[in-house]
Amino acid sequence: MKHFILFFALLTAGLSFSQGQGGVTVYSNTGDKFYVILNGVRQNDKPETNVKVTGLTNPYYSCKIISANNNFELEKNIVVKYDTLITYRIIEKKGKFKLRFFTEASLGTTTAQKDQTVVAYHATETVTPPTETVQTTANTGTKGNTTVTTTTTGTTSTVQTTGNTRPTENTITEGINMNISINENGMNTNVNVNANGTENVDMNTNLNTSETMTTTTSSNGVYEETVTTTTTQSNNGNTTTYYEETTVTSTTTGGNVTTGNAFENTGSVEPIDSRCTMTDDAALALANQVENEAFAEDQSRVANTAAQNKCMTTDQIKMVAEKFSFEDNKLSFLKSAYDNCYDQSNYYKLLETLTYSGDKEALQKYMDSKR
């Protein structure tokens, strides 16, 4: 009978709690900054010494506290009460850190504390896009300057122009000529800008492509067919030439056919096989697709398939990795993308995308095993 009464009381408490919300505060008694992770999801975007999580609707949560300087990593099942703010604190005794219950109070009687970070509970990872501000000031003559401020958050840019933009004696007022011609061998672009008849800026870009085919037949019935593609790019007198040569060898009886590709560059830029290259736009599209997948397994499938078939830079890999909802799927993708990474010497920078020290060690060991 006693067990039945206890079970009924717990059931009633659980049902009543599901109709409301509670909150939890964790603060460091040692001054160490930390992350709060509830049910496997990180709640604060950057480490803090005092974190308040609101909107908790369950009576219990699996809590992990990870310090930013790797001094400690604490795990504890914490209790949450309806319409109550429960405070836990991190203490240190003889070099050992512990998470302990401190106080509890009604939500209606609590106020925000100084230097406290307040976050609403979320069950999935959130990524705050970085904000970059670029300000450019141009001289528009004796009547003032024009200041252009560009603020970029994620993929959204805002441009604001301030200042005097009325024409003066130093303003370009006439003469812009543009000529673009496209033919079967390439493209020619010429741009001429005249400023008040005193200056002439000539910008020339030429891109020409040609192909030649050579067929050689030997006495034993084996012949080679070679196609050479020559691309010449000129910018203001600087010329870069690329050669792509494809050779097909076969027999007159239609036997085995082998194909080989050889690339030679006589210019200053090394050509890259476009079949492997992933552009920044394609990497951004991949990152958005990973973010929009509803399940972690689908996120891994999309990202790992791309990593195995495309060559990516560390910056592109980082952009995709930051979209994963769970840490283990992110680690798997970082391993998959390593072999086809252009700049493997910079791969150590991707360690910062991982939260847990154990995952960072796992990625470092994997990189070491590939060298």
N, C-alpha and C positions, 0 to 999 in steps of 0.2 A: 504494500500500500504506500509506503514512504517513497519507494522508487517511482511509482506512478505519479505521485504528487510532484516530485522533483522534475520528472520528464515533462509534465503538463506546464509547470512554471517556466522551464526553459523554452518550451514551444511557444508559450504565450509571449515571452520576452522577445523571441526571435520574430514573431509576427508583428508585434508592435514596433520593433526597431525598423522593419522593412518599410514602414510608412513614414519614417523621418530620416534625419541625417545627423551625423556627429562629426567631430573633428579631432585631429591629433597634432600636437606640437612636439618636435624633437629639437633639443638644443645641446650644444657642446659646452661642457663645464671646463674644457681644456683649451678652447680657442681653435681647435682643428675644424677646418671646413670639410663638408661631407655631402654625399648624395643620399637621398631617401628613396628606396625602391620598395614599392608595395605590390605584392602578388606578381613579382617579376618585371614591373614596369617602373622606370625611373621617373620621379615626379618633378624634381627641380632641374632646370636646364644647366645650371652652373653650380658649383659647390658653395655652400653657405654654412654659417655657424648656428643659424636659427631658422628652422623651416616649419611652417604651419600648413597642413593639408586639410582642406575643407571638403564637404560633400560626400562623406563616407557613409555608405548605406548598409554595410555588413557589420555584424558584431565582432568579427575576427578578421585579421589580415596577416599574411606572411610578410614580415618586414626585414629588410636588409639595409644596413648602414655602411657605406664605404667612404673612407676618408680620401680626400684629394691627394694627400701626400703618402698614401699607402701605409699609414701608421696602424690602421685597424680595419677590420671587416667584421661587423657584428650581425648576427641573425637572431630573430626573436618573433614569436607570434604575439601580436599586440591586440589588446582589447579596445573596442570602440563602443561608446554608449550613446543612445539617442539624446539629442539636444544637449550634449556635454562635450566640452573640450578637455581631453586628457593630455597631460604633459609628461613626456619622458625626457630624461637627460642622460648624456654620455659622461661617465666619470672614469677616472684613471687612478688605479692603486698599484703601486709597485710595478709600473710598466705594463699593466694589464688593463684593457678598456672593457667597460660593461655598459649596457643599456638598462636603466632603472626607471621604474615608475616614480613620478615626482608629485604632481598634484592633479586635481580635476575640478572643473567649475562649469556652471551652466553657460551655454553659448551666449545667452542674453546679457551676461554680466562681464564678458571678456572684451578687451579692446586690443587693437594691433600694437605690438611692441616695437620699440626702436630697433632698427637694423634687422627686422624680421621679414623673411620672404614668405608670402602667402600664395599658395597654389591651389587650384581646384583639382580634385582627384580625377585622373584619366586612366583608363584601362589599356590604352595603346600608346606607343611611343609617339611623341610629338617633336618635330624639328623646327626650330626657330631660324628662318633664313637670315643670313648676315646682311647688314645694311652698310652700304658703301656710299660715301658722299665725295664727289669730285667737283671742285670749283675752279673755273677758268675766267680770268679777267683779260679783256682785250682793249687796246687803246683805239678809240674812235675819233681822235682829234682833240682840238683845244677845248671842246665843250664837255668832255667827260669820258668815262670808261663804261664798258658793258660787262657785267658779271653774269656768267651762266653757271648755275648750280644744278648738278645732276645727282639725285639720290636714288640708289638702286637697292631694293629689298627683294630677295629671291629673284624672280624673273620680271618684276615690275619696276619701271624706271619713271621718275618724275623730274621734269626739267623746268627750272624757274629762271627767268631772265630779268635782271634789274639794271638800271642805269640809263644814261642818255645815249640813244642810238641814232640821233639826227645826223645826216651826212655833213662832213667837214671837208677841208682841203686834203686830208689824208685818206678819205674814204674812196674805195674803188667804185667808180660810177659808170664805166663803160668798157665794153670789149670782152665778151666771153664767146669763144668759138669751140664747138665740139664736133668731131667727125668720127663716126664708128662704121666700119665696113667689115662684113663677114662673107667669106667665100669658102669653097670646099677645102682649102688648105689651112684655114685658120682665121684669125681676127686681127684687125688693126684698129687702134684707138689713138686719136690725136686731140689734145686739149690745149688751146691757146688762151691766155688771160692777159689783157692789157689794162694797166692801172693808169688812167689819165694820160695815156700815150707815152708815159715815161718808163714803164717797166714792161717786160715781156717774159712770161713764164711759159715755157714749152714743155709739155708732158707727153711723152710718146710711149705707148705700150704696143708691142707686136707679138703675136703668138701664131706660129706657123708649124704645120704638121705635114710630113710627107712619108710615103711608104715605097719601098723597093722590094722586088721579089727576085730571088736567084735560085735556079734549079740546076743541080749537078747530078749526072747519072754515071755510075761506074760500070765497068765491064761485067761484073758479076750480078747485074740486075738490081743493085741497091741504089736508090737515089735520095737526095736530100733537097728539101724545099725550104729556103730561108726567107723570112719576111722581116725586114728591118724598118722600124718606125722611128723617124727622126722628128723631134719637137724642139723648136727654137723659140725662146722667150727673150724679148728685149725690153728693157726699161731705161729710158733716157741714156742710151748708149751702152748700158751694161748688158751683155748677152750671156745667156745660159743655154746650153744644148744638152738634150737627153737622148739616149739611144735605148730602144727596146728591141731585142732581137729574139725571134722565135724560130726554131728549127724543127722540122718534122722529117724523120727518117723512116723509110719503109721499103719493102721489096716489091718487085713486079707481080709476085703471086699473091699479094695482099696479106702478107704475114704480119708479124708483130710490128706495131707502130709505137714509137716512143717519142714523147714531146718534152723538150727542155726549154727553159726560159733563162736568158742571160741579160743582165742590165749593166750598162756602162754609162757613167756620167762624166762629161768633160767640163761641167760648170762648177759653181760653188755650192750648190745645194744637192743633197743626196736624194734621189727619187725614192718614193715609198710605194710598195705594191698596194694599189687602191682596193684590191679584193680583201685585204686584211684590215686596212685603216678604218677606224671609227672616228667620224667627225664630232666636234663638240655638240652640234645640233642633234646628232644621233644619240650621243651619250646622255644629253638632257632628256630626250624622248624616252630612252631606256629607264632613266631614273624616275620619271613620272609614271611609267608603266608599272614599275616595281612598287611605287608608293600606292597606286590605285588598286593593286591586287588585294583581295579581301582575306586571303589565307596565306600563312607563312610559307607553306609548301609551294604555292604558286609563285610567290616572290622569288624563292630559290631557283625554281625551274626556269623562269624567264631570265634572271640575271646570270646564272651559271651557263646556260646555253649560249648567251651572247659572249661571255668571257672565253669560252672554248673556241669560238669561231671568229672573233674579232680581236685586233690588236688595240689596246687602250693605254692611255697615259695614267700616271698615278693620280693626277687631278680628276680625270674622268672616272677612275675607279672609286675615288673618295666620294664623288658626287652621288654615285649609285649606292655605295655602301651605307651612306647616311639615311637612306630611305627604308632600311629594313626595320621591322617591328621587333625582332628578337635577336639577341646577341649571337646565339649559336649559328643562325642562318647567315648573319653578317660574316662571321669567321669563315664559314664554308665558302662563301663567295670570294673573300679575299685570297683564300688558297687557290681557288679555281682561276682567278684572274692573273696570278703571278707569272705563269709560264709565258703568256702572250703580252706582257707589259713592255712597252718601249723603253722606259727609263727605270729598270729594276734597281739601279743604284739609289734611287729616291724612295724605294718601297718602304723603308723604315718610317717614313712620315705617316704611313697609314696605321701605325700602331696607336696613334692618338684617337682614331675613330672607335677603338674598343674601350669599354668601360672597366672591365674586370682585369686584374693583373694576370690571372691564370690564362685568359684568352690572349693577352698580349704575349705571354711566354710561349703559348702554343704556336702563334703566328711566327714569332722569331725563330723557333726551332724548325718550322717548316721552311722558312727562307734559307736557313743555314744548311738544311739537307739538300737544297737544290743547287748549292754553289759547288 
